[in-house]
Amino acid sequence: MYSTYLSVFAVGWLLRGCAGYVAQPLPGKDELRCTKTTVAILGGGMAGVTAAQALTNASIDDFMILEYTDRLGGRLRETEFGADESGKPYRVELGANWVHGVGSRVRENPIWKLARKYNLTATHSNYSSIRTYNETGYTDYRHLLRKYSNVYRKAGREAGRILTENLQDQTARSGLALAGWRPRKNDMAAQAVEWWNWDWENAQTPETSSFVFGVAGENLTFQQFGFRNELVVDPRGYSAIITGEASTFLYTEHGDPALDPRVRLQTQVTAVEYSGAGVTVHSADGRCVQAAYAICTFSLGVLQNDAVVFRPPLPPWKQTAIHKFHMGTYTKIFMQFDERFWPADTQFFLYAHPTTRGYYPVFQSLDAEGFLPDSRILFVTVVDAEAYRVERQDAAVTEAEILEVLRKMFPRVRVPRPTAFFYPRWSAEPWAYGSYSNWPAGTTLEIHQNLRANVERLWFAGEATSSAYFGFAHGAWYEGREVGEHVAALLRGKCVRLQGRKACGEQTHYELLHGTTPLEAYNVNNGWPLSSVDLS
């Protein structure tokens, strides 16, 4: 093993030499204890593992994956929950749950391809299988679902026009309003329908979301890959596609890719030192890794919460981009009951609370054929402000609130206390600080490119760095592959072809981003009290 490590290490340094690797100063006492590798990959989720696979495909085997948790998979994360009649626990997905965009003959979603490769059990989510409720019980306001759908098609066309003609972005609220969707604040049925269609997808409200990129991101996925969504209910967990792919290039005699010596689990990165000469990564256990390059796949939430110290501090253009974007929280709350009291022929139950938008609005049944039949499991989703509220309070309070809602939805049946009850607290997880990213209104592709762009030999990848597929698992897959291929090309002193184009050297970034109003337009004619001369 030791001789093998030395040979891999030597190949790594040879590769660095081919890439014009600049020798660092003679190491101090602490640096001598650092593990040497060619590429340090920070995070073992979808982007990190896919980047490692891209390096392997380019015959670069000298890398090291540093993962905070005790497993590979990142935000594809499942847990045991409840039990069947024999006492065997079920497994439910705490993070990503769907393969979004399935069924197109034009282009196949890479996540769906992996799902089929590893025979992942997934069932079609039929969004027309829905009943609507309010505080009085069953109340049919599905006509509002149809109205929103018609308006959204019109809004989608307008968002496309704004993008192609380089017009100013809007909030999703204004874009929807101009297309004809204008729910009153006290129309709670319409508010629930809007939540179902917008917040549930973006984990944030129309007021805080980009109209252009919110619509474009959704359209790019579903127009290319298909309109079906498959809910993963595999007992191995959604993360089986990550561990399955990892096992194709992370070799161990035990068959577990996490036992490869190039994988360090339960490793909390605390500091990253970077320069044009290389990267040194420090962890909470006192160890460090020195590499020619590093690929950082931390979530946007981790970057925003200063969970890791960068030395030197990331440049202003990078920090601005990091704090420009939003990290949403999407919290699923699971309940198992001793009996099913909800209709067996329905997948979704939409609830309009009389005063509070997004208050336990969408319940989903897993007790159905193709899902987890006879499981008596129901789960409800909250996002954004309600997710933060629920995650801060005691689970017993949350349970009582949900039971009150369910008893109003189903007033003529017995709604018992659940026999099992659980939900994650994504906004407090120190390796995630949220669920997935969202674009705010007024965002430009240039500032997002600054979020993607490398800083010297420190590179970035993940769902948040995907301009086309942010918030989706396939966004993380594409970004991990692209950055892995790019770094591999740099190590070989070559260019790389990315989506039909040749890319050489570092990624583009923008030191300065300007607004749309020239200085001379700041005048009294535009309602500005000072002249441009006063401002200059």
Secondary structure, DSSP 8 states (H G I E B T S, - for coil): -HHHHHHHHHHHHHHHHHTT--------HHHHTSEEEEEEEE--SHHHHHHHHHHHHTT---EEEE-SSSSS-TT--EEEES--TTS--EEEESS--EEEEE--SS---HHHHHHHHTT--EEE--TTSEEEEETTEE---THHHHHHHHHHHHHHHHHHHHHHTT----BHHHHHHHHT----TT-HHHHHHHIIIIIHHHSS-TTTSBHHHHHHHHHHHHHHH-SEEEEE--TT-TTHHHHHHHTTTS--TTS-GGGSTTEE-S--EEEEEE-SS-EEEEETTS-EEEEEEEEE---HHHHHTT-SEEES---HHHHHHHHHSEEE-EEEEEEE-SS--S-TT-SEEEEE-SS-TTSS-EEEE--STTS-TT--EEEEEEEHHHHHHHHHS-HHHHHHHHHHHHHHHSTTS-----SEEE---GGG-TTTSSSEEE--TT--HHHHHHHHS-BTTEEE-SGGG-TTTTTSHHHHHHHHHHHHHHHHHHHTT--EEETTEEE-SS----S----SS-GGG-SGGGT-SS-HHHH-
